[in-house]
Amino acid sequence: MQYSKIKPYLGLILAAAFIAICFNPQIKTILTLPKQQTLVVGQSSQISIKLPRHIDSKFDMQVVRPAFSYLEGNQDAPVSIHKKDGIFEILALKPGQASVCLNLFGHIPLKAIAVETLAPKQVVPGGHSIGVVLQSKGIMVVGYAPIVNSGGDKIYPAKEQGIQLGDSIQKANGIEVKNEQQLADIIDNQKDAPLTLEISRKGKILGVDIQGIYCSDTNRYRIGLFIRDSIVGVGTMSFWDPATNEFAALGHIISDNDTQQSIEVGKGRIVAAEVRNIKPGAPGRPGEKIGVFDEKGDLGGSIVKNTNVGIFGSSQRTLANPLLSLADVAYAHQVRAGGAKIFTVVNGEDIEEFDIEIEKTNSRGSEGKNMVIRVTDPELLALTGGIVQGMSGSPILQDNKIVGVVTHVFLNDPTRGYGIYMDNMLAEMGQNSPNRKKISTNYYKPLLKVK
């Protein structure tokens, strides 16, 4: 038979052979091996290909690219590989990164897997109710206030000069302003002489020249702004690291309620808080914890960062949790759908544990949306209706390991909400800290919100 006649059939034969090979269980196992894997030191994973004995000896797995440091040169591999009865076991030895490769005949690469190994970590889980006092860096512009001039007209000097809601006033005539009263006094003392304001807007510094107008209602010179220099609220402590005295709370950023702009920290602090009442949530109407600050309580600390994954700071006071003194951290790859618990306060200052269900995990979820959680505890449902404002930051535990914290509530279903992985919070906590390396690669009202 001529080649031209069998050529159409040859393609079909090769395609059929390829499909047959792909459906072979052993080949399918090799093709579906993950491209990357994460392990905690001491943890292992197993890869079973189940080849016939006479073929099994032709396959091996090797570490082909361990981590390299320009300071230390080549280092020992962070993983080891053992083979027994056709099963390859990858064991994490120390934190680091490596590439392991499945080979045929010792030198034909079939599949490479990037492996990241993470340090085991323990923290004190939170759940404590906290009061948060956050003073912004500069003075926040939250609204426009009309000034009635001598002719009876309403005017807005600052708005007319281009000052926008969400702007932060940093300086007035070269003087750093730290509170509302200081800025009001500078404006009044300047009277109708030109005033130069230094404005921060979306990371850029702008200069604005403005002239105060005398207000007969207040007997002062004004520029027509509503401003705010600080916000307060009640939230939940997430965890405390006894190795560094650092804490994390809330699980989401603090934003100004009027402008929805994030607050740049000037200075801030946390104190103990007592929950006095609960306003239950309902579809379309979020509930909330109603609490008061306890300045004499055992909690205290300084806030140094306000980020998309929570507030962070330091406290020299030892944090204690009567339910669980220390908890191992479970990283994202260890979190599974299924039963879990949250620690939070619903009455006074007593931390209680309540049952929830982790319905879904999403390693690529952003802004605190790594897990979908649902409250299943009958007592908590009866008391709060589910997740309420003030519960943000409550730690989520699974198998006695802290896996993340509560961040958002579903407005149409308060029994459900989102949580964020510990990986993301520890990575943010580790930034700018002299005591820690980064762990992993992978708002007035906001303080009360579980967004």
C-alpha positions in Angstrom: 0.0 0.0 0.0 1.4 3.4 -0.9 2.3 5.9 1.8 -0.2 8.4 0.4 -3.0 6.0 0.9 -2.2 5.1 4.5 -1.2 8.7 5.6 -4.8 9.7 6.6 -5.0 6.6 8.8 -1.6 7.1 10.3 -2.7 10.2 12.1 -5.8 8.4 13.5 -3.6 5.6 14.7 -1.2 7.9 16.4 -4.0 9.9 18.0 -5.7 6.7 19.2 -2.3 5.5 20.6 -1.8 8.9 22.4 -5.3 8.7 23.9 -4.7 5.2 25.1 -1.5 6.1 26.7 -3.1 9.1 28.4 -5.9 6.9 29.8 -3.3 4.5 31.2 -3.6 4.9 35.0 0.2 5.2 35.6 0.7 7.7 32.7 -2.4 9.6 33.9 -0.9 9.9 37.4 2.3 11.3 36.0 0.5 13.8 33.8 -1.7 15.0 36.7 1.1 15.5 39.2 1.0 19.1 40.6 3.3 21.8 39.3 3.9 23.1 42.8 3.5 21.9 46.4 3.8 23.5 49.8 4.8 21.6 53.0 5.5 22.5 56.6 8.8 21.3 58.1 8.2 17.8 59.4 5.3 17.2 57.0 5.6 14.8 54.1 3.6 14.1 50.9 3.5 10.8 49.0 3.3 10.2 45.2 2.2 6.7 44.2 2.6 5.8 40.5 1.9 2.0 41.0 4.1 0.8 38.1 4.8 -2.9 37.4 7.9 -4.0 39.4 10.1 -4.5 36.3 9.4 -0.9 35.2 9.3 0.7 38.6 13.1 0.5 39.0 13.5 2.7 35.9 11.9 5.7 37.6 13.4 7.9 40.3 12.9 11.3 41.8 15.6 13.8 42.6 16.1 17.2 44.0 17.5 19.1 41.0 17.5 22.7 42.2 17.7 23.5 45.9 17.7 27.0 47.2 20.8 29.2 46.5 22.0 32.1 48.6 24.6 34.5 47.3 25.7 35.0 50.9 26.0 31.3 51.8 26.4 29.6 48.4 24.9 26.2 47.8 22.9 24.9 50.7 21.6 21.6 51.7 18.2 20.8 50.1 15.2 21.7 52.2 13.5 18.4 51.3 14.6 14.8 51.1 13.1 12.1 48.9 12.6 8.4 49.8 11.2 5.6 47.7 9.6 2.4 48.9 7.3 -0.1 47.2 6.7 2.3 44.2 5.8 5.3 46.5 7.9 8.4 46.5 7.8 10.4 49.8 8.9 14.1 49.9 9.8 15.1 53.4 10.2 18.8 54.4 13.5 19.2 56.4 13.8 23.0 56.7 12.3 26.2 55.3 13.2 26.9 51.7 12.4 26.2 48.1 13.5 23.4 45.8 12.6 21.7 42.5 12.1 18.0 42.4 12.0 16.0 39.2 10.6 12.6 38.3 13.0 10.9 35.9 13.0 7.9 33.6 16.2 5.9 33.4 17.9 8.4 35.7 18.2 11.2 33.2 15.0 11.7 31.1 12.9 14.3 33.0 9.2 13.6 33.0 7.7 16.0 35.5 9.1 18.8 37.7 7.5 20.0 40.9 8.4 23.2 42.7 8.3 22.6 46.4 8.1 25.4 49.1 8.8 24.4 52.7 7.5 26.6 55.5 8.6 26.9 59.1 6.3 25.5 61.8 4.7 28.4 63.7 2.8 28.8 67.0 0.8 31.8 68.1 -1.6 32.7 70.9 -5.1 32.7 69.3 -7.2 35.8 69.9 -11.0 36.2 70.2 -10.7 39.0 72.7 -12.9 42.0 72.2 -10.8 45.1 71.7 -11.3 48.8 71.5 -9.4 50.6 68.7 -8.3 54.2 68.7 -6.7 55.2 65.5 -5.3 58.7 64.8 -4.7 59.4 61.1 -1.5 60.8 59.7 -2.8 64.3 59.0 -6.4 65.5 59.1 -9.0 63.7 56.9 -11.4 65.7 54.8 -14.8 64.0 55.2 -17.3 66.7 53.9 -17.9 70.2 52.9 -19.4 72.7 55.3 -21.1 75.9 53.9 -20.0 79.3 55.2 -22.6 82.1 55.1 -20.9 85.3 54.2 -22.0 88.9 55.0 -24.3 88.9 52.0 -26.1 85.8 53.2 -24.7 83.5 50.5 -23.4 80.0 51.1 -19.8 79.5 49.9 -17.3 76.7 50.0 -13.7 78.1 49.8 -11.9 74.7 50.1 -14.1 73.0 47.6 -13.7 75.9 45.1 -9.9 75.5 45.5 -10.0 71.9 44.5 -9.8 70.1 47.9 -11.5 66.7 47.6 -13.2 64.3 50.0 -10.7 61.8 51.2 -7.8 64.3 51.0 -5.5 64.3 54.1 -4.3 67.7 55.3 -0.7 67.3 56.4 0.6 70.8 56.9 -0.8 74.4 57.2 1.8 77.1 56.3 4.5 74.6 56.8 3.3 73.6 60.3 2.5 69.8 60.7 -1.1 69.5 61.9 -2.0 66.7 64.3 -5.6 67.4 65.3 -8.8 69.2 64.3 -8.4 72.0 66.9 -4.8 72.8 65.9 -5.9 73.2 62.2 -8.9 75.3 63.2 -6.7 77.6 65.3 -4.2 78.1 62.5 -7.0 79.0 60.1 -8.6 81.5 62.5 -5.2 83.1 63.4 -4.4 83.6 59.7 -7.8 85.4 59.3 -8.2 86.5 55.6 -4.6 86.3 54.7 -3.6 83.5 52.2 -3.0 80.1 53.7 -1.0 77.3 52.1 -2.1 73.7 52.8 -0.1 70.6 52.1 -2.5 67.9 50.9 -1.9 64.1 50.6 -4.1 62.6 47.8 -3.7 59.0 46.7 0.0 59.0 47.7 0.8 62.3 46.1 1.6 65.6 47.9 -0.1 68.7 46.6 0.0 72.3 47.6 -3.3 74.3 47.8 -3.5 78.1 48.5 -6.7 79.1 50.2 -8.2 82.1 52.0 -10.3 81.9 55.1 -13.8 83.4 55.3 -15.2 85.0 58.4 -18.2 82.9 59.7 -20.7 85.0 61.7 -22.3 81.8 63.1 -19.1 80.7 64.8 -17.3 84.0 65.0 -14.3 82.4 63.5 -12.5 82.2 60.1 -13.2 79.0 58.3 -12.4 77.3 55.0 -15.6 75.2 54.7 -14.6 71.7 55.6 -15.8 68.9 57.8 -12.6 67.2 59.0 -11.7 64.2 61.3 -8.5 63.4 63.0 -9.3 60.0 64.5 -11.7 57.1 64.6 -12.7 54.7 67.3 -14.5 51.4 67.4 -14.8 47.8 68.7 -13.3 44.8 66.9 -11.7 41.4 67.7 -8.1 40.4 68.4 -6.9 37.8 65.9 -3.6 36.5 67.4 -0.5 37.4 69.3 3.0 36.2 68.5 4.9 35.5 71.8 8.2 35.4 69.9 8.0 39.0 68.8 5.2 40.5 70.9 3.4 41.5 67.7 -0.4 41.3 67.3 -2.9 41.2 64.5 -6.5 42.1 64.5 -9.7 42.8 62.4 -8.6 41.0 59.2 -9.5 44.0 57.0 -8.5 47.6 56.5 -9.9 50.4 58.6 -11.5 53.0 56.3 -13.3 56.3 57.0 -17.0 55.7 56.9 -17.8 58.9 55.0 -15.2 58.8 52.3 -14.4 55.1 52.2 -10.7 56.1 52.1 -8.2 53.9 54.1 -6.6 55.5 57.1 -2.9 56.1 57.1 -1.7 55.5 60.7 -0.3 58.5 62.6 -0.6 56.7 65.9 -3.0 54.3 67.4 -3.6 51.9 70.2 -5.8 49.0 71.3 -7.4 48.5 74.7 -9.7 45.9 76.3 -13.4 46.2 75.5 -16.5 44.8 77.0 -19.5 43.6 74.9 -22.7 45.0 76.5 -25.3 44.1 73.9 -25.8 42.4 70.6 -27.9 43.7 67.7 -28.7 40.6 65.7 -28.2 40.6 61.9 -30.8 39.8 59.3 -30.7 39.7 55.5 -29.9 43.2 54.2 -29.3 44.5 57.7 -26.0 43.6 59.4 -26.0 43.2 63.1 -23.4 44.5 65.5 -21.7 44.1 68.8 -22.2 47.1 71.2 -19.3 47.5 73.5 -17.5 49.9 75.8 -13.7 50.4 76.3 -12.1 49.1 79.4 -8.9 51.2 79.9 -8.0 49.2 83.0 -8.2 45.8 81.2 -5.4 43.4 80.5 -5.2 44.2 76.8 -3.1 47.0 75.4 -0.7 47.8 72.6 0.4 50.3 69.9 -0.9 50.1 66.3 1.8 50.5 63.7 0.1 49.4 60.4 -3.4 49.5 58.9 -3.5 47.2 55.9 -5.8 45.3 53.6 -5.5 42.2 55.8 -5.9 43.9 59.2 -4.2 46.1 61.8 -0.9 45.2 63.2 1.1 46.4 66.2 3.1 45.4 69.2 2.2 44.8 72.9 4.5 44.1 75.8 1.6 42.6 77.7 1.3 38.8 77.6 -1.9 37.8 75.8 -3.7 34.8 77.3 -6.5 32.7 75.9 -8.3 30.4 78.4 -9.6 28.2 75.6 -6.2 27.4 74.0 -2.9 28.8 75.2 -1.0 28.1 72.0 -2.1 27.0 68.6 -0.1 25.7 65.6 -0.5 27.7 62.5 -2.1 25.8 59.5 -1.1 27.3 56.2 -3.3 27.6 53.2 -2.5 24.1 51.7 -3.6 22.5 55.0 -7.0 24.1 55.2 -9.9 22.0 54.1 -13.6 22.3 53.7 -15.4 21.0 56.8 -16.1 21.7 60.4 -14.2 24.4 62.3 -14.6 26.8 65.2 -14.3 30.5 65.9 -13.3 32.3 69.1 -15.1 35.5 69.9 -16.8 37.5 72.7 -20.6 37.9 72.7 -21.0 38.9 76.4 -18.8 40.9 78.6 -15.1 39.9 78.1 -15.4 36.1 78.1 -14.1 34.4 75.0 -16.3 31.5 73.8 -16.0 29.0 71.0 -18.7 28.4 68.4 -19.1 25.9 65.6 -18.8 27.0 61.9 -18.4 25.2 58.6 -15.7 26.1 56.1 -17.7 25.7 52.9 -15.1 26.6 50.3 -11.4 27.4 50.2 -9.8 29.7 47.6 -6.0 30.2 47.7 -6.3 33.0 45.1 -9.0 34.9 46.9 -8.1 38.5 47.5 -8.9 41.2 50.2 -9.8 38.7 52.9 -11.8 36.3 50.8 -9.8 33.1 51.0 -12.6 31.0 52.7 -16.3 31.0 52.6 -17.6 30.2 56.1 -21.0 29.5 57.6 -22.1 29.7 61.2 -23.7 26.5 62.3 -23.7 26.9 66.1 -27.4 27.1 67.3 -26.4 29.3 70.3 -24.6 31.9 68.2 -27.3 31.9 65.5 -30.0 32.5 68.2 -27.9 35.3 69.7 -26.5 37.1 66.7 -28.1 35.7 63.6 -24.7 34.8 62.4 -21.7 37.0 61.7 -22.1 40.6 63.0 -20.0 43.8 63.0 -17.4 43.7 65.6 -16.7 40.0 64.9 -14.1 40.7 62.2 -10.8 39.4 63.3 -12.2 36.4 65.2 -9.7 33.5 64.8 -10.9 30.4 62.9 -9.6 27.1 64.2 -9.6 23.7 62.6 -8.2 20.6 64.3 -6.9 22.9 67.1 -4.8 24.8 64.5 -5.4 28.5 63.6 -6.2 28.6 59.9 -7.3 32.2 59.5 -9.7 34.9 60.8 -13.2 36.2 60.0 -13.3 39.2 57.7 -16.6 39.9 55.9 -20.3 39.0 56.2 -22.7 38.3 53.3 -25.2 41.1 53.6 -28.0 38.9 52.1 -27.2 36.0 54.4 -25.6 36.9 57.7 -25.0 33.2 58.6 -22.3 33.2 56.0 -19.2 35.3 55.3 -15.5 35.2 54.3 -12.3 34.4 56.1 -8.6 35.1 55.3 -5.7 32.6 55.5 -3.0 32.9 58.2 -0.4 32.9 55.3 -1.5 36.4 54.3 -1.7 37.8 57.8 1.7 36.4 58.8 3.3 37.7 55.6 2.0 41.2 56.3 3.1 41.0 59.9 6.6 39.9 58.9 7.2 42.9 56.6 9.4 45.6 58.2 10.0 43.4 61.2 13.6 42.9 62.3 12.7 39.7 64.1 11.1 37.8 61.3 11.4 36.8 57.7 8.5 36.7 55.4 6.5 33.5 56.0 5.1 32.6 52.6 5.0 33.6 49.0 1.8 32.5 48.2 -14.1 51.4 58.5 -15.4 54.9 62.5 -17.9 52.2 61.6 -15.4 50.1 59.6 -13.9 48.9 62.9 -17.3 47.5 63.8 -17.8 46.0 60.3 -17.2 42.5 59.1 -17.2 43.7 55.6 
